[in-house]
Amino acid sequence: MNYRDFCTGVLFFLLGIGTVWYGKDFYDDSAYIPVSVGVLMSLFALGLMLRSLMNSQLIQMRLMDHPAKFIATLTSCIGYFVLLPLAGFYTSSTLFIVTLSLLIGERRPVVILSITLVFITALYLLFALVLKRSLPVEFFLAV
């Protein structure tokens, strides 16, 4: 049994179920994406858990290869979650992507800028155009 894969599967299964539960209350067609993503995440997590259980050998692996990077990523995600309603979508997304890129070791400014622009554009297209959800207003535009 591979405990790391099993634990990862359990966490992603619970995250998928939580996504389905949270997304089911979205307005009309907006619920399709979070519910679909949650169902797929849960199904893939079940596959990962089954694969880890089917392996008859006990595989000793550390639960995390890089605990410092994991903590930095988790802290960045929590910071993004907290900062989003306070600073606004564009400001907090830019800070999140730049900070996370630097924390995981990316140092090329063109790559960081490209990733930031693609991420912000994709989120804008998803939420504003597809899901028809308003994004948090920038702190300097709020009246």
Accessible surface in RSA format (square Angstrom, percent):
REM  Atomic radii and reference values for relative SASA: ProtOr
REM  Chains: A
REM  Algorithm: Lee & Richards
REM  Probe-radius: 1.40
REM  Slices: 20
REM RES _ NUM      All-atoms   Total-Side   Main-Chain    Non-polar    All polar
REM                ABS   REL    ABS   REL    ABS   REL    ABS   REL    ABS   REL
RES MET A   1    46.66  24.2  42.41  28.1   4.26  10.1  25.03  21.3  21.63  28.7
RES ASN A   2    15.62  10.8  15.62  15.1   0.00   0.0   2.60   6.2  13.03  12.6
RES TYR A   3   115.97  54.1 115.43  65.7   0.53   1.4  77.48  58.2  38.49  47.4
RES ARG A   4    54.41  22.8  52.58  26.8   1.82   4.3  13.43  18.4  40.97  24.8
RES ASP A   5    29.30  20.5  29.30  29.2   0.00   0.0   0.00   0.0  29.30  29.2
RES PHE A   6    57.30  28.7  57.30  35.5   0.00   0.0  57.30  34.7   0.00   0.0
RES CYS A   7    49.02  37.1  45.73  51.0   3.29   7.7  11.12  28.2  37.90  40.9
RES THR A   8    46.77  33.3  45.12  45.7   1.65   3.9  29.56  39.7  17.21  26.0
RES GLY A   9     0.00   0.0   0.00   N/A   0.00   0.0   0.00   0.0   0.00   0.0
RES VAL A  10    50.96  33.5  50.54  45.8   0.41   1.0  50.96  44.3   0.00   0.0
RES LEU A  11   120.84  67.3 116.39  83.3   4.45  11.2 116.65  81.9   4.19  11.3
RES PHE A  12    96.77  48.4  96.45  59.7   0.32   0.8  96.77  58.7   0.00   0.0
RES PHE A  13    57.30  28.7  57.30  35.5   0.00   0.0  57.30  34.7   0.00   0.0
RES LEU A  14   107.28  59.7  98.67  70.6   8.61  21.6  99.18  69.7   8.10  21.8
RES LEU A  15   100.71  56.1  93.75  67.1   6.96  17.5  99.75  70.1   0.96   2.6
RES GLY A  16     0.00   0.0   0.00   N/A   0.00   0.0   0.00   0.0   0.00   0.0
RES ILE A  17    84.60  48.1  84.19  62.7   0.41   1.0  84.19  60.6   0.41   1.1
RES GLY A  18    33.10  40.8   0.00   N/A  33.10  40.8  30.15  82.7   2.95   6.6
RES THR A  19    33.88  24.1  28.29  28.7   5.59  13.3  22.52  30.2  11.36  17.2
RES VAL A  20    38.66  25.4  38.66  35.0   0.00   0.0  38.66  33.6   0.00   0.0
RES TRP A  21   167.60  67.3 164.93  79.8   2.67   6.3 145.81  77.7  21.78  35.3
RES TYR A  22   145.74  68.0 141.11  80.3   4.63  12.0  98.25  73.8  47.49  58.5
RES GLY A  23     0.00   0.0   0.00   N/A   0.00   0.0   0.00   0.0   0.00   0.0
RES LYS A  24   108.17  52.8  83.44  51.2  24.73  58.9  63.69  57.3  44.48  47.4
RES ASP A  25   109.59  76.8  78.32  78.0  31.27  73.9  34.22  80.5  75.37  75.2
RES PHE A  26    48.53  24.3  37.29  23.1  11.23  29.2  38.18  23.1  10.34  29.6
RES TYR A  27   159.48  74.5 151.41  86.1   8.07  21.0 117.37  88.2  42.11  51.9
RES ASP A  28    99.56  69.7  72.57  72.2  26.99  63.8  29.87  70.3  69.70  69.5
RES ASP A  29   100.52  70.4  93.53  93.1   6.99  16.5  28.68  67.5  71.84  71.6
RES SER A  30    10.79   9.1   8.06  10.8   2.73   6.3   1.82   3.9   8.98  12.6
RES ALA A  31    15.42  14.2  15.32  23.6   0.11   0.2  15.41  21.7   0.01   0.0
RES TYR A  32   147.30  68.8 145.84  83.0   1.47   3.8 103.47  77.8  43.84  54.0
RES ILE A  33    60.61  34.5  58.25  43.4   2.37   5.7  60.61  43.6   0.00   0.0
RES PRO A  34    17.91  13.1  14.23  13.0   3.68  13.4  17.91  14.8   0.00   0.0
RES VAL A  35    43.17  28.4  43.17  39.1   0.00   0.0  43.17  37.5   0.00   0.0
RES SER A  36    56.60  47.8  50.40  67.3   6.19  14.3  31.03  66.1  25.57  35.8
RES VAL A  37    70.70  46.5  69.08  62.5   1.61   3.9  70.06  60.9   0.64   1.7
RES GLY A  38     0.00   0.0   0.00   N/A   0.00   0.0   0.00   0.0   0.00   0.0
RES VAL A  39    67.93  44.7  65.89  59.7   2.04   4.9  67.84  58.9   0.09   0.2
RES LEU A  40    94.98  52.9  94.98  68.0   0.00   0.0  94.98  66.7   0.00   0.0
RES MET A  41    46.47  24.1  39.22  26.0   7.25  17.3  44.92  38.2   1.55   2.1
RES SER A  42     8.17   6.9   8.17  10.9   0.00   0.0   8.09  17.2   0.07   0.1
RES LEU A  43   102.16  56.9  93.60  67.0   8.56  21.5  93.63  65.8   8.54  23.0
RES PHE A  44   150.64  75.4 141.97  87.9   8.66  22.5 144.36  87.5   6.28  18.0
RES ALA A  45     3.87   3.6   0.08   0.1   3.79   8.6   3.29   4.6   0.58   1.5
RES LEU A  46    70.98  39.5  70.98  50.8   0.00   0.0  70.98  49.8   0.00   0.0
RES GLY A  47    37.23  45.9   0.00   N/A  37.23  45.9  31.48  86.4   5.75  12.9
RES LEU A  48    44.58  24.8  39.16  28.0   5.43  13.6  42.68  30.0   1.90   5.1
RES MET A  49    22.01  11.4  22.01  14.6   0.00   0.0  17.52  14.9   4.49   5.9
RES LEU A  50   106.17  59.1 106.17  76.0   0.00   0.0 106.17  74.6   0.00   0.0
RES ARG A  51   149.55  62.8 142.37  72.6   7.18  17.1  70.67  96.6  78.89  47.8
RES SER A  52     2.38   2.0   0.00   0.0   2.38   5.5   2.38   5.1   0.00   0.0
RES LEU A  53    90.66  50.5  68.22  48.8  22.44  56.4  68.32  48.0  22.35  60.1
RES MET A  54   154.16  79.8 127.69  84.5  26.48  63.0 104.85  89.1  49.31  65.3
RES ASN A  55    54.02  37.3  42.86  41.4  11.15  26.9  16.42  39.5  37.60  36.3
RES SER A  56   114.36  96.6  74.35  99.2  40.01  92.2  54.91 116.9  59.45  83.3
RES GLN A  57   126.05  70.5 120.06  87.7   5.99  14.3  38.65  82.3  87.41  66.3
RES LEU A  58   104.46  58.2  77.36  55.3  27.09  68.1  77.46  54.4  27.00  72.7
RES ILE A  59    55.94  31.8  50.81  37.9   5.13  12.4  53.97  38.9   1.97   5.3
RES GLN A  60   142.65  79.8 113.79  83.2  28.86  68.7  59.29 126.2  83.36  63.2
RES MET A  61    88.54  45.9  55.49  36.7  33.05  78.7  59.88  50.9  28.66  38.0
RES ARG A  62   159.72  67.1 146.32  74.6  13.40  31.9  74.06 101.2  85.66  51.9
RES LEU A  63   106.74  59.4  89.33  63.9  17.40  43.8  90.01  63.2  16.73  45.0
RES MET A  64    70.24  36.4  61.79  40.9   8.45  20.1  64.87  55.2   5.37   7.1
RES ASP A  65    73.99  51.8  62.74  62.4  11.25  26.6  16.78  39.5  57.21  57.1
RES HIS A  66   114.66  62.7 106.97  74.4   7.69  19.7  67.48  69.5  47.18  54.9
RES PRO A  67    76.12  55.5  75.98  69.3   0.13   0.5  76.12  62.8   0.00   0.0
RES ALA A  68    80.74  74.2  66.89 103.2  13.84  31.5  74.75 105.3   5.99  15.9
RES LYS A  69    94.82  46.3  92.77  56.9   2.05   4.9  55.39  49.9  39.44  42.0
RES PHE A  70    94.05  47.1  87.96  54.5   6.08  15.8  93.11  56.5   0.93   2.7
RES ILE A  71    99.14  56.4  99.03  73.8   0.10   0.2  99.03  71.3   0.10   0.3
RES ALA A  72    23.70  21.8  16.65  25.7   7.05  16.0  23.06  32.5   0.64   1.7
RES THR A  73    46.14  32.8  46.14  46.8   0.00   0.0  39.11  52.5   7.03  10.6
RES LEU A  74    82.59  46.0  79.94  57.2   2.65   6.7  82.26  57.8   0.33   0.9
RES THR A  75    86.16  61.3  82.43  83.6   3.73   8.9  68.14  91.5  18.02  27.2
RES SER A  76    14.19  12.0   2.75   3.7  11.45  26.4  10.57  22.5   3.63   5.1
RES CYS A  77    55.15  41.7  50.01  55.8   5.15  12.1  21.69  54.9  33.47  36.1
RES ILE A  78    97.83  55.7  96.21  71.7   1.62   3.9  97.83  70.4   0.00   0.0
RES GLY A  79    33.98  41.9   0.00   N/A  33.98  41.9  32.19  88.3   1.78   4.0
RES TYR A  80    38.47  18.0  34.23  19.5   4.24  11.0  33.78  25.4   4.69   5.8
RES PHE A  81   158.89  79.5 153.35  95.0   5.53  14.4 154.78  93.8   4.10  11.7
RES VAL A  82    84.51  55.6  78.04  70.6   6.47  15.6  82.82  72.0   1.68   4.6
RES LEU A  83    59.06  32.9  59.00  42.2   0.05   0.1  59.06  41.5   0.00   0.0
RES LEU A  84    41.19  22.9  41.19  29.5   0.00   0.0  41.19  28.9   0.00   0.0
RES PRO A  85    95.05  69.3  69.68  63.5  25.37  92.2  71.26  58.8  23.78 147.8
RES LEU A  86   123.20  68.6 105.54  75.5  17.66  44.4 108.43  76.2  14.77  39.7
RES ALA A  87     9.78   9.0   8.34  12.9   1.44   3.3   9.78  13.8   0.00   0.0
RES GLY A  88     0.00   0.0   0.00   N/A   0.00   0.0   0.00   0.0   0.00   0.0
RES PHE A  89     4.81   2.4   4.81   3.0   0.00   0.0   4.81   2.9   0.00   0.0
RES TYR A  90    99.69  46.5  99.04  56.3   0.65   1.7  80.46  60.5  19.24  23.7
RES THR A  91    35.64  25.3  28.58  29.0   7.06  16.8  28.61  38.4   7.03  10.6
RES SER A  92     0.80   0.7   0.00   0.0   0.80   1.9   0.00   0.0   0.80   1.1
RES SER A  93     0.00   0.0   0.00   0.0   0.00   0.0   0.00   0.0   0.00   0.0
RES THR A  94    54.65  38.9  54.65  55.4   0.00   0.0  43.80  58.8  10.86  16.4
RES LEU A  95    93.98  52.3  93.35  66.8   0.63   1.6  93.62  65.8   0.36   1.0
RES PHE A  96    26.64  13.3  19.70  12.2   6.94  18.1  26.13  15.8   0.52   1.5
RES ILE A  97    13.11   7.5  12.90   9.6   0.21   0.5  12.99   9.4   0.13   0.3
RES VAL A  98    50.90  33.5  50.90  46.1   0.00   0.0  50.90  44.2   0.00   0.0
RES THR A  99    60.22  42.8  58.15  58.9   2.07   4.9  40.04  53.8  20.18  30.5
RES LEU A 100    31.21  17.4  31.21  22.3   0.00   0.0  31.21  21.9   0.00   0.0
RES SER A 101     8.36   7.1   7.04   9.4   1.32   3.0   1.75   3.7   6.60   9.3
RES LEU A 102    76.92  42.8  73.68  52.7   3.24   8.1  73.77  51.8   3.14   8.5
RES LEU A 103    81.27  45.3  62.27  44.6  19.00  47.8  65.22  45.8  16.05  43.2
RES ILE A 104    90.29  51.4  75.68  56.4  14.61  35.2  75.68  54.5  14.61  39.7
RES GLY A 105    45.35  55.9   0.00   N/A  45.35  55.9  24.35  66.8  21.00  47.0
RES GLU A 106    35.94  20.6  30.24  22.9   5.71  13.6  11.48  22.2  24.47  20.0
RES ARG A 107   156.29  65.6 136.83  69.8  19.45  46.3  69.04  94.4  87.25  52.9
RES ARG A 108   146.91  61.7 145.64  74.2   1.27   3.0  64.48  88.1  82.43  50.0
RES PRO A 109   104.69  76.3  96.68  88.1   8.01  29.1 101.78  84.0   2.91  18.1
RES VAL A 110   114.43  75.3 113.16 102.4   1.26   3.0 114.26  99.3   0.16   0.4
RES VAL A 111    42.85  28.2  40.85  37.0   2.00   4.8  42.85  37.2   0.00   0.0
RES ILE A 112    15.83   9.0  15.83  11.8   0.00   0.0  15.83  11.4   0.00   0.0
RES LEU A 113   109.27  60.9 106.99  76.5   2.28   5.7 109.07  76.6   0.20   0.5
RES SER A 114    53.48  45.2  48.92  65.3   4.57  10.5  32.88  70.0  20.60  28.9
RES ILE A 115    81.14  46.2  77.44  57.7   3.71   8.9  80.55  58.0   0.60   1.6
RES THR A 116     5.34   3.8   5.34   5.4   0.00   0.0   5.34   7.2   0.00   0.0
RES LEU A 117   101.89  56.7 101.51  72.6   0.38   1.0 101.83  71.5   0.06   0.2
RES VAL A 118   104.32  68.6 100.50  91.0   3.83   9.2 103.76  90.2   0.56   1.5
RES PHE A 119    59.27  29.7  55.11  34.1   4.16  10.8  59.09  35.8   0.19   0.5
RES ILE A 120    20.57  11.7  20.57  15.3   0.00   0.0  20.57  14.8   0.00   0.0
RES THR A 121    71.49  50.8  68.27  69.2   3.21   7.7  48.69  65.4  22.80  34.5
RES ALA A 122    54.58  50.2  45.52  70.3   9.06  20.6  50.54  71.2   4.04  10.7
RES LEU A 123    35.44  19.7  35.44  25.4   0.00   0.0  35.44  24.9   0.00   0.0
RES TYR A 124    81.65  38.1  81.65  46.5   0.00   0.0  45.19  34.0  36.46  44.9
RES LEU A 125    82.51  45.9  82.51  59.0   0.00   0.0  82.51  57.9   0.00   0.0
RES LEU A 126    53.75  29.9  51.77  37.0   1.98   5.0  53.42  37.5   0.33   0.9
RES PHE A 127    66.62  33.3  66.62  41.3   0.00   0.0  66.62  40.4   0.00   0.0
RES ALA A 128    27.85  25.6  14.07  21.7  13.78  31.3  15.46  21.8  12.38  32.8
RES LEU A 129    90.77  50.6  83.78  59.9   6.98  17.6  84.97  59.7   5.80  15.6
RES VAL A 130    93.74  61.7  69.56  63.0  24.18  58.3  74.67  64.9  19.07  51.7
RES LEU A 131     7.12   4.0   5.34   3.8   1.78   4.5   5.88   4.1   1.25   3.4
RES LYS A 132   165.27  80.6 136.00  83.4  29.27  69.7 106.36  95.7  58.91  62.8
RES ARG A 133    87.57  36.8  84.02  42.8   3.55   8.5  32.61  44.6  54.96  33.3
RES SER A 134   112.86  95.4  78.62 104.9  34.24  78.9  52.67 112.2  60.19  84.3
RES LEU A 135    35.28  19.6  19.80  14.2  15.48  38.9  20.47  14.4  14.81  39.9
RES PRO A 136    46.18  33.7  30.11  27.4  16.07  58.4  41.95  34.6   4.23  26.3
RES VAL A 137    93.77  61.7  77.61  70.3  16.17  39.0  83.41  72.5  10.36  28.1
RES GLU A 138    11.80   6.8  10.08   7.6   1.72   4.1   9.35  18.1   2.45   2.0
RES PHE A 139   116.51  58.3  97.21  60.2  19.30  50.2 101.58  61.6  14.94  42.7
RES PHE A 140   130.86  65.5  96.58  59.8  34.29  89.2 104.87  63.6  25.99  74.4
RES LEU A 141   113.00  62.9  95.81  68.5  17.19  43.2  99.53  69.9  13.47  36.2
RES ALA A 142    67.43  62.0  40.96  63.2  26.47  60.2  45.06  63.5  22.37  59.3
RES VAL A 143   193.74 127.5 121.88 110.3  71.86 173.2 148.33 128.9  45.41 123.2
END  Absolute sums over single chains surface
CHAIN  1 A    10124.7       8924.0       1200.7       7788.2       2336.6
END  Absolute sums over all chains
TOTAL         10124.7       8924.0       1200.7       7788.2       2336.6
